[in-house]
Amino acid sequence: MTGDPRWIEYSGVRELRGPLLVVDGVADVGWDEFVRIKLSSGDTRHGVVLEVDGDLAVIQVLEGTTGMNSAGTQVEFAGRPLHIPVGPGWLGRVCNGRGEPIDGGPPVSGQQQMPVSGYPLNPVHRDPPEEPVLTGVSAIDGLTTLVRGQSFPVFSLAGLAHLALACQVAANATAGGEPFCVVFAGMGLTHADAAFVRDALEERSAAGELVLLLNTADDPVIERVLTPRLALTIAEHLGFEGGRHVLVVLTDMTAYAEALREVSAARGEIPARRAYPGYLYSDLASIYERCGRIKGVPGSVTVLPLLTMPGGDITHPVPDLTGYITEGQIVLSHEMHARGVYPPVDALSSLSRLMRNGAGPDRTRDDHLALSAQLLAALSRARQVRELADLIGTGALSETDRSYLDFDEAYGREFVDQRRDDARGLDDTLERAWQVLLRLPRRELVMLPSTMLDAHARGIAR
């Protein structure tokens, strides 16, 4: 249903409970129905029906219930879920978490409207993710390649530069010259962080390749529950109807989950792990699974959620459940950060399960997958050597072991570390991988075919 809603009005507001409003005496009201709330002051707010029990409807108020009272409040039900206009009119715009412009421009318009709750992609109509999304970040492109249609989270810790990494990827990501755009949704950001995001992505926004949705920490908590769904609804139309490859960056999904927990507590639901609602898994899946590719459709939607791990605990419910749903993860580490390396990616804890679909021959470069495998094998050996050196001292190590320590330093300094405004091409990334690997004796490079080693050695000689 995409036509105009048929508003039905009620005035029986029974209770205000945190971010929720309870109305009695309703009839023919459904779950997820959009609501318009008129206050006695003349102001208008909006909401979504969370629950219907007989003639009672529980509504989450998107702008919050601050300043509201039950007397004189009128509630109008639209008879359908929340819809938003979709189309290219969103590109280049900066909006709040509810999709209202904060860039001084007019409201976003479109010839078509779509429900924010979205529709799941039928598995029968899905194409497997393939072809890379190149981010300009060596640690991602070289070792954990992002693939079009993939859901690929970044796990971070407090104090690490995950927001800077999110902005760097959003500013520089490309789809090999094909139509491409980014939908960036920030949730629970400080005003300083929101300003940083706007500045970092100004160039892409000016080029008409970015949709920016910013929910700040002092915005109503309910808005945070809406923001990622709004972003994905916009992205789905740009990708599947507009033929673009769309990257959706969602940060911070932990702030989203905490908002969901607050709403659940206000509803009086029985809590599960760490007081999160028992449906956290299915709720996160309803977001992460909206990415993908559709047979016969040129566009795609790729999701890059970022989340902080409270206390650095990867078994915390949000990262734990996210890991079950998505196709791999990038993990940021304090150890790399302490070494002064940006981005502080822990390659041995990171994994792209779909990398082989989007990298290698006919995708990136013939040597890409072999280089990635050899780098990871060498990093694993280097970590063992470093632990051994802590026990017996560097002087007691063999010459081969010392070459692994030299490799490890070069890997962090020459391959991973890069400026935040630096967008490296894939050839540059892979050549850096060769340079750091060639610090090891040739006999150690067992995962690189001899023909590939010989060809690269001839290229250096020339």
Secondary structure, 3 states (H helix, E strand, C coil): CCCCCCCEEECCEEEEECCEEEECCCCCCCCCEEEEEECCCCCEEEEEEEEEECCEEEEEECCCCCCCCCCCCEEEEEEEECEEEECHHHCCCEEECCCCECCCCCCCCCCEEEECCCCCCCHHHEECCCCEEECCCHHHHCCCCEECCCECCEEECCCCCHHHHHHHHHHHCECCCCCEEEEEEEEEECHHHHHHHHHHCHHHHHCCCEEEEEEECCCCHHHHHHHHHHHHHHHHHHHHHCCCEEEEEEECHHHHHHHHHHHHHHCCCCECHHHCECCHHHHHHHHHCCCEEECCCCCEEEEEEEEECHHHCCCCHHHHHHHHHCCEEEEECHHHHHCCCCCCECHHHCEECCHHHHCCCCCCCCCHHHHHHHHHHHHHHHHHHHHHHHHHCHHHCCHHHHHHHHHHHHHHHHHHCCCCCCCCCHHHHHHHHHHHHCCCCHHHCCCCCHHHHHHHHHHHHC
